[in-house]
Amino acid sequence: MAVVQGISGRVKRYVSVTARMDEDGHVRPLSIQWYDGKTYPIDEVKSARRASSRKVGGDGICYTVRIGSNVTYLYYEDPRWFVEEIVPDAPPA
């Protein structure tokens, strides 16, 4: 198997999310808490749609969110939330 340097893999990382549900049942994620306890406020929800993650598997509601200057995908896979965590490839031995 060939190893391509500089390419990162992705893994499904379940995260804690603070969200608000309005009276119509629409959910808006407000912040993501990473596994190390650090909380990242979501500055903007750009879109929400039903989608599958092609990179790590899973199906649910995909929120395109902006955290600072970064845009990423946050998935609600009932009853849990996940992101596609970037995992750098191990350096060659």
JOLIN-V754927 format. One record per residue. N is the residue number from 1. PHI is phi in whole degrees, -180 to 180 (NA if undefined). PSI is psi as a letter, one per 40 degrees, with the letter a starting at -180 (* if undefined). OMEGA is omega in whole degrees, 0 to 359 (999 if undefined). Layout:
n:N phi:PHI psi:PSI omega:OMEGA
n:N phi:PHI psi:PSI omega:OMEGA
This chain:
n:1 phi:NA psi:h omega:180
n:2 phi:-81 psi:i omega:177
n:3 phi:-104 psi:h omega:178
n:4 phi:-102 psi:h omega:181
n:5 phi:-75 psi:i omega:178
n:6 phi:87 psi:e omega:178
n:7 phi:-103 psi:h omega:180
n:8 phi:-104 psi:i omega:174
n:9 phi:-93 psi:i omega:178
n:10 phi:-134 psi:i omega:175
n:11 phi:-132 psi:i omega:177
n:12 phi:-78 psi:h omega:180
n:13 phi:-119 psi:h omega:177
n:14 phi:-75 psi:h omega:184
n:15 phi:-134 psi:i omega:173
n:16 phi:-87 psi:h omega:181
n:17 phi:-131 psi:h omega:170
n:18 phi:-97 psi:h omega:183
n:19 phi:-138 psi:i omega:177
n:20 phi:-120 psi:h omega:176
n:21 phi:-111 psi:h omega:180
n:22 phi:-87 psi:i omega:184
n:23 phi:-65 psi:e omega:177
n:24 phi:-90 psi:e omega:179
n:25 phi:91 psi:e omega:177
n:26 phi:-77 psi:h omega:182
n:27 phi:-103 psi:h omega:176
n:28 phi:-125 psi:h omega:176
n:29 phi:-68 psi:h omega:183
n:30 phi:-108 psi:d omega:180
n:31 phi:-159 psi:i omega:178
n:32 phi:-119 psi:h omega:174
n:33 phi:-106 psi:h omega:181
n:34 phi:-75 psi:i omega:184
n:35 phi:-62 psi:d omega:178
n:36 phi:-86 psi:e omega:178
n:37 phi:97 psi:e omega:180
n:38 phi:-71 psi:h omega:181
n:39 phi:-107 psi:h omega:179
n:40 phi:-116 psi:h omega:178
n:41 phi:-70 psi:i omega:177
n:42 phi:-88 psi:h omega:183
n:43 phi:-81 psi:d omega:183
n:44 phi:-158 psi:h omega:170
n:45 phi:-101 psi:h omega:184
n:46 phi:-80 psi:d omega:179
n:47 phi:-162 psi:i omega:175
n:48 phi:-144 psi:h omega:181
n:49 phi:-156 psi:i omega:175
n:50 phi:-74 psi:h omega:182
n:51 phi:-160 psi:i omega:174
n:52 phi:-108 psi:i omega:174
n:53 phi:-86 psi:h omega:179
n:54 phi:-77 psi:d omega:185
n:55 phi:-84 psi:d omega:185
n:56 phi:-129 psi:e omega:182
n:57 phi:82 psi:i omega:181
n:58 phi:112 psi:i omega:184
n:59 phi:-144 psi:i omega:178
n:60 phi:170 psi:a omega:176
n:61 phi:-92 psi:h omega:180
n:62 phi:-101 psi:h omega:176
n:63 phi:-101 psi:h omega:171
n:64 phi:-90 psi:h omega:186
n:65 phi:-125 psi:i omega:174
n:66 phi:-114 psi:h omega:176
n:67 phi:-121 psi:h omega:187
n:68 phi:65 psi:b omega:179
n:69 phi:-96 psi:e omega:182
n:70 phi:-98 psi:h omega:174
n:71 phi:-108 psi:h omega:182
n:72 phi:-145 psi:i omega:180
n:73 phi:-108 psi:h omega:176
n:74 phi:-124 psi:h omega:184
n:75 phi:-108 psi:h omega:170
n:76 phi:-106 psi:h omega:180
n:77 phi:-112 psi:g omega:189
n:78 phi:-39 psi:h omega:11
n:79 phi:-105 psi:e omega:186
n:80 phi:-122 psi:i omega:177
n:81 phi:-108 psi:i omega:174
n:82 phi:-147 psi:i omega:174
n:83 phi:-125 psi:i omega:176
n:84 phi:-94 psi:g omega:183
n:85 phi:-73 psi:h omega:176
n:86 phi:-80 psi:h omega:178
n:87 phi:-122 psi:h omega:180
n:88 phi:-61 psi:i omega:175
n:89 phi:-64 psi:i omega:177
n:90 phi:-67 psi:i omega:178
n:91 phi:-64 psi:i omega:180
n:92 phi:-61 psi:i omega:183
n:93 phi:-78 psi:* omega:999
